[in-house]
Each structure stands twice: as C-alpha cells, then as structure tokens.
C-alpha cells in the first residue's frame, strides 16, 4: 500500500474514533511513527478502549 493511501486510511480511522465514546486513544507505533516507513512497511496501530466487561464476541463485533 502506498504511503499516501495509508495516510488517508489513518485519517479516516482517527475521524471515526473521535466519534466513538469507547475509544480513549489511538497509538501509531513502529516505522510509521518514526517516519522511516518504506514501500513495504505495515501500519502498527493500538486502539485503547474504555474499560468495560468486553468478552471476545463483543470485541470482535466492535468495529471502527
């Protein structure tokens, strides 16, 4: 995936997360965070949710 397309995807993810009351933070890490990503680099993302009693089924249904 080209880096410009990844940037568009990140922007969309952040916009959706800002509207989700369960999302506390989105953390981008790895080569994209260090600004040394190459053409074959992946995107490392951690989404921090409000502490709740999520089970595996509820988490699998939680979509951004």
MMTF fields as JSON, N, C-alpha, C and O atoms, coordinates in Angstrom:
{
  "mmtfVersion": "1.0.0",
  "mmtfProducer": "UNKNOWN",
  "numBonds": 255,
  "numAtoms": 256,
  "numGroups": 64,
  "numChains": 1,
  "numModels": 1,
  "chainsPerModel": [1],
  "groupsPerChain": [64],
  "chainIdList": ["A"],
  "bondAtomList": [4, 2, 8, 6, 12, 10, 16, 14, 20, 18, 24, 22, 28, 26, 32, 30, 36, 34, 40, 38, 44, 42, 48, 46, 52, 50, 56, 54, 60, 58, 64, 62, 68, 66, 72, 70, 76, 74, 80, 78, 84, 82, 88, 86, 92, 90, 96, 94, 100, 98, 104, 102, 108, 106, 112, 110, 116, 114, 120, 118, 124, 122, 128, 126, 132, 130, 136, 134, 140, 138, 144, 142, 148, 146, 152, 150, 156, 154, 160, 158, 164, 162, 168, 166, 172, 170, 176, 174, 180, 178, 184, 182, 188, 186, 192, 190, 196, 194, 200, 198, 204, 202, 208, 206, 212, 210, 216, 214, 220, 218, 224, 222, 228, 226, 232, 230, 236, 234, 240, 238, 244, 242, 248, 246, 252, 250],
  "bondOrderList": [1, 1, 1, 1, 1, 1, 1, 1, 1, 1, 1, 1, 1, 1, 1, 1, 1, 1, 1, 1, 1, 1, 1, 1, 1, 1, 1, 1, 1, 1, 1, 1, 1, 1, 1, 1, 1, 1, 1, 1, 1, 1, 1, 1, 1, 1, 1, 1, 1, 1, 1, 1, 1, 1, 1, 1, 1, 1, 1, 1, 1, 1, 1],
  "groupList": [{"groupName": "UNK", "atomNameList": ["N", "CA", "C", "O"], "elementList": ["N", "C", "C", "O"], "formalChargeList": [0, 0, 0, 0], "bondAtomList": [1, 0, 2, 1, 3, 2], "bondOrderList": [1, 1, 2], "singleLetterCode": "X", "chemCompType": "L-PEPTIDE LINKING"}],
  "groupTypeList": [0, 0, 0, 0, 0, 0, 0, 0, 0, 0, 0, 0, 0, 0, 0, 0, 0, 0, 0, 0, 0, 0, 0, 0, 0, 0, 0, 0, 0, 0, 0, 0, 0, 0, 0, 0, 0, 0, 0, 0, 0, 0, 0, 0, 0, 0, 0, 0, 0, 0, 0, 0, 0, 0, 0, 0, 0, 0, 0, 0, 0, 0, 0, 0],
  "groupIdList": [1, 2, 3, 4, 5, 6, 7, 8, 9, 10, 11, 12, 13, 14, 15, 16, 17, 18, 19, 20, 21, 22, 23, 24, 25, 26, 27, 28, 29, 30, 31, 32, 33, 34, 35, 36, 37, 38, 39, 40, 41, 42, 43, 44, 45, 46, 47, 48, 49, 50, 51, 52, 53, 54, 55, 56, 57, 58, 59, 60, 61, 62, 63, 64],
  "secStructList": [7, 7, 2, 2, 2, 2, 2, 2, 2, 2, 2, 2, 2, 2, 2, 2, 2, 2, 6, 7, 6, 6, 3, 3, 3, 3, 3, 3, 3, 6, 2, 2, 2, 2, 6, 7, 7, 7, 6, 6, 7, 7, 7, 3, 3, 3, 3, 3, 3, 7, 7, 7, 7, 7, 7, 2, 2, 2, 2, 2, 2, 7, 7, 7],
  "xCoordList": [0.85, 0.0, 0.895, 1.846, 0.591, 1.388, 1.178, 0.102, 2.232, 2.173, 1.077, 0.454, 0.828, -0.234, -1.591, -2.432, -1.805, -3.061, -3.16, -4.238, -2.043, -2.029, -2.395, -3.168, -1.852, -2.183, -3.683, -4.271, -4.301, -5.741, -6.502, -7.489, -6.039, -6.672, -6.556, -7.517, -5.397, -5.192, -6.139, -6.762, -6.249, -7.134, -8.579, -9.294, -9.01, -10.368, -10.581, -11.632, -9.581, -9.652, -9.759, -10.565, -8.962, -8.988, -10.338, -10.883, -10.877, -12.177, -13.268, -14.088, -13.282, -14.275, -14.064, -15.028, -12.816, -12.514, -12.944, -13.384, -12.826, -13.229, -14.727, -15.174, -15.498, -16.948, -17.368, -18.55, -16.432, -16.737, -16.408, -15.246, -17.423, -17.218, -16.386, -15.87, -16.243, -15.446, -13.945, -13.141, -13.561, -12.146, -11.48, -11.886, -10.456, -9.68, -8.5, -8.166, -7.864, -6.665, -6.409, -6.795, -5.75, -5.206, -3.71, -3.269, -2.938, -1.485, -0.895, -1.094, -0.175, 0.548, 1.991, 2.6, 2.535, 3.916, 4.644, 4.047, 5.9, 6.688, 7.26, 7.455, 7.525, 8.216, 7.415, 8.006, 6.086, 5.286, 5.425, 5.506, 5.453, 5.603, 6.991, 7.16, 7.981, 9.356, 9.631, 10.699, 8.668, 8.789, 9.918, 10.616, 10.095, 11.076, 10.468, 11.156, 9.167, 8.47, 8.902, 9.149, 8.985, 9.303, 8.067, 6.987, 8.21, 7.055, 6.402, 5.239, 7.12, 6.537, 6.232, 5.915, 6.328, 6.075, 4.596, 3.727, 4.33, 2.953, 2.615, 3.453, 1.387, 0.932, 0.621, -0.252, 1.321, 1.122, 0.218, 0.559, -0.939, -1.936, -2.401, -2.656, -2.508, -3.091, -4.285, -4.144, -5.456, -6.654, -6.991, -7.227, -7.011, -7.281, -8.752, -9.218, -9.478, -10.903, -11.153, -10.336, -12.308, -12.75, -12.788, -13.167, -12.404, -12.504, -13.971, -14.751, -14.315, -15.671, -15.546, -14.455, -16.648, -16.668, -16.854, -17.917, -15.82, -15.871, -15.523, -14.547, -16.319, -15.908, -15.407, -15.5, -14.889, -14.317, -15.333, -14.988, -16.577, -17.6, -17.89, -17.98, -18.038, -18.29, -17.116, -17.318, -15.898, -14.729, -14.662, -14.296, -15.009, -14.958, -16.02, -15.866, -17.084, -18.142, -17.866, -18.49, -16.936, -16.587, -15.773, -14.633, -16.331, -15.67, -15.579, -16.482, -14.47, -14.336, -14.586, -14.527],
  "yCoordList": [-1.173, 0.0, 1.236, 1.323, 2.168, 3.391, 4.209, 4.196, 4.924, 5.685, 6.746, 6.995, 7.376, 8.384, 7.75, 8.353, 6.536, 5.833, 5.468, 5.541, 5.079, 4.765, 6.003, 5.913, 7.162, 8.408, 8.694, 9.143, 8.438, 8.626, 7.661, 8.038, 6.416, 5.415, 5.814, 5.675, 6.304, 6.738, 7.887, 7.891, 8.852, 9.998, 9.54, 10.053, 8.585, 8.055, 7.332, 7.465, 6.566, 5.849, 6.824, 6.622, 7.864, 8.864, 9.572, 9.806, 9.911, 10.585, 9.71, 10.196, 8.43, 7.519, 7.36, 7.328, 7.262, 7.062, 8.26, 8.094, 9.455, 10.656, 10.66, 11.333, 9.928, 9.862, 8.681, 8.544, 7.833, 6.631, 6.881, 7.078, 6.874, 7.195, 6.157, 6.44, 4.966, 3.922, 4.056, 3.452, 4.835, 4.955, 6.041, 7.203, 5.644, 6.604, 7.151, 8.33, 6.298, 6.719, 5.8, 4.631, 6.356, 5.572, 5.827, 6.975, 4.766, 4.891, 4.287, 3.107, 5.096, 4.627, 4.409, 5.297, 3.237, 2.963, 2.249, 1.942, 1.993, 1.329, 2.327, 3.5, 1.843, 2.664, 3.897, 4.935, 3.809, 4.993, 6.075, 7.259, 5.688, 6.66, 7.286, 8.456, 6.494, 7.006, 7.772, 8.362, 7.761, 8.423, 7.837, 8.561, 6.512, 5.865, 4.65, 3.668, 4.738, 3.646, 3.562, 4.575, 2.346, 2.094, 1.627, 1.533, 1.334, 0.94, -0.375, -0.617, -1.213, -2.484, -2.491, -3.536, -1.337, -1.251, -1.438, -1.049, -2.04, -2.169, -0.995, -0.13, -0.976, 0.076, -0.564, -1.428, -0.153, -0.682, 0.278, 1.444, -0.227, 0.601, -0.094, -1.298, 0.679, 0.193, 1.093, 2.314, 0.491, 1.25, 0.946, -0.207, 1.99, 1.843, 2.17, 3.264, 1.201, 1.372, 1.625, 1.281, 2.236, 2.399, 1.026, 0.047, 0.935, -0.359, -0.751, -0.03, -1.885, -2.428, -3.933, -4.493, -4.556, -6.014, -6.542, -7.06, -6.41, -6.93, -8.412, -8.822, -9.205, -10.579, -10.676, -9.708, -11.82, -11.968, -11.671, -11.068, -12.089, -11.849, -10.359, -9.853, -9.65, -8.209, -7.477, -6.56, -7.875, -7.228, -7.48, -6.584, -8.678, -8.973, -8.189, -7.945, -7.796, -7.014, -5.518, -4.75, -5.097, -3.679, -3.294, -3.734, -2.503, -2.123, -0.608, 0.111, -0.144, 1.289, 1.521, 2.66],
  "zCoordList": [0.0, 0.0, 0.0, 0.777, -0.857, -0.912, 0.351, 0.95, 0.745, 1.996, 1.978, 3.01, 0.831, 0.754, 1.041, 1.707, 0.542, 0.81, 2.287, 2.876, 2.883, 4.313, 5.116, 6.071, 4.744, 5.442, 5.376, 6.359, 4.23, 4.079, 4.978, 5.61, 5.033, 5.893, 7.369, 8.125, 7.775, 9.163, 9.496, 10.557, 8.602, 8.834, 9.005, 9.866, 8.197, 8.32, 9.636, 10.263, 10.056, 11.326, 12.495, 13.404, 12.472, 13.544, 13.585, 14.664, 12.425, 12.377, 12.992, 13.772, 12.648, 13.223, 14.726, 15.49, 15.144, 16.565, 17.397, 18.535, 16.853, 17.583, 17.868, 18.796, 17.095, 17.28, 18.151, 18.466, 18.543, 19.321, 20.786, 21.138, 21.636, 23.052, 23.786, 24.868, 23.228, 23.877, 23.614, 24.324, 22.607, 22.244, 23.085, 23.061, 23.825, 24.619, 23.836, 23.954, 23.035, 22.311, 21.131, 21.132, 20.127, 19.025, 19.035, 18.983, 19.102, 19.161, 17.894, 17.608, 17.143, 15.965, 16.404, 17.001, 16.113, 16.509, 15.379, 14.347, 15.567, 14.527, 13.535, 13.854, 12.326, 11.33, 10.918, 10.618, 10.895, 10.543, 11.612, 11.284, 12.868, 13.954, 13.942, 14.286, 13.544, 13.486, 12.194, 12.032, 11.283, 9.983, 9.145, 8.435, 9.233, 8.363, 7.648, 7.371, 7.358, 6.679, 5.224, 4.568, 4.743, 3.344, 2.594, 3.179, 1.31, 0.495, 0.933, 0.61, 1.651, 2.103, 3.603, 4.17, 4.236, 5.68, 5.987, 5.206, 7.139, 7.596, 8.504, 8.758, 8.986, 9.89, 11.229, 11.318, 12.263, 13.609, 14.379, 14.578, 14.81, 15.483, 16.756, 16.762, 17.831, 19.08, 19.387, 19.468, 19.556, 19.903, 21.354, 21.716, 22.187, 23.616, 23.857, 23.537, 24.429, 24.701, 26.178, 27.031, 26.466, 27.85, 28.509, 27.866, 29.773, 30.45, 30.635, 31.257, 30.093, 30.21, 30.295, 30.192, 30.479, 30.502, 29.085, 28.743, 28.266, 26.908, 26.929, 27.558, 26.242, 26.02, 24.575, 23.821, 24.198, 22.857, 21.759, 20.743, 21.953, 20.942, 20.797, 19.678, 21.919, 21.857, 21.214, 20.418, 21.551, 20.957, 19.459, 18.698, 19.031, 17.599, 16.835, 15.638, 17.507, 16.864, 16.911, 16.179, 17.765, 17.877, 16.654, 16.501, 15.811, 14.568, 14.491, 14.917, 13.94, 13.666, 12.206, 11.742]
}
